[in-house]
Amino acid sequence: MPTLGSQVVPARALDLRRLLAQLGAEDIGALDESLGEWMSRPLGREALAGLVFPVTGSAYVCMLNFEPAGLMLVERGSVGARIRALAVAPDLRRRGLARTMLEATESLARQAGLRWIWMIVPSDNLPATRCALACGYRRYRPQFMRRQLSHALPVRVEHARIEPLTGREADASLRHWVGVAANQGDAWCSDLAQSDLLAWNTAALDAGQLYLLVSPPDEVGIAHLRGEPPHRVITLWLDQALWNTPREMQLLKAVLDSVADTPPMLDVEFGSGGHLRASASAYKALGFRPVLRDRVVMVKRVV
């Protein structure tokens, strides 16, 4: 329920300036670091209120007893609304105002014909995480597997082959396998994963190498290898039929064999939460452990 005496309304520049004067870069950049960077620039607060917020999305303020107490920036996507900023004046925190603004976003999303609300929350921001979970949000792909051992994976490559992908072929394969992963392992939000979250899913692809994964005679997925010694990262989008099977490990080893070194630290990320849950035990047996992402996508369906 909304905090007694509170109301969420479209923001006026004057109210935004008043609130921004009370907030720091860590407050404005909690959900989007690029917004927080403006706070350290000359006239940065003025630019946020008058230019950045209006261009980025729709700004709202939470009024408490007719005084501006909190601000929120919402960006509309294809099927969902992303909350880019959510902050409450320091002297008015712990009154449920953040939750009031999150609940108001649901009504705004429904009015716009959107099905989802999402935001990226630092995993060490416990108040924001607890607030989101209490409001019915769910974590999307929050974990990956990490191995910190200097010796090679004890796996023989017998039924696995990889082929480098580039250009249009890489783009087409990526979109196909992101869709496969979403439908097989994150069916609860597959439409969001393939649209508004696509950029987040593929953010690291500007570096490294994309490979087609083949378990003869079938094409069974793609892998993205990036990073430099001593830390390599592999992201797998893999057909469900190979989850938690010896062939999955053979494909992983084939990707690692494409580089000369054995990385002392190896992170394996998965194209879906379902894949991680299915294969976690096999990775643990090889010395991997689950690790929480530094920043976690929190998602809620608007019903």
Secondary structure, DSSP 8 states (H G I E B T S, - for coil): ---TTEEEEE--HHHHHHHHTT--HHHHTSS-HHHHHGGGSTTHHHHIIIIIHHHHSEEEEEEETTEEEEEEEEEE-SSEEEEEEEEE-GGG-SSSHHHHHHHHHHHHHHHTT--EEEEEEETT-HHHHHHHHHTT-EEES-EEEEE--SS--S---SS-EEEEE-HHHHHHHHHHHHHHHHHHH-GGGHHHHTTTTHHHHTGGGGSSEEEEEEETTEEEEEEEEE--TTEEEEEEEE-GGGTTSHHHHHHHHHHHTTSSS--SEEEEEESSHHHHHHHHHHHHHTTEEEEE-SEEEEEEE--
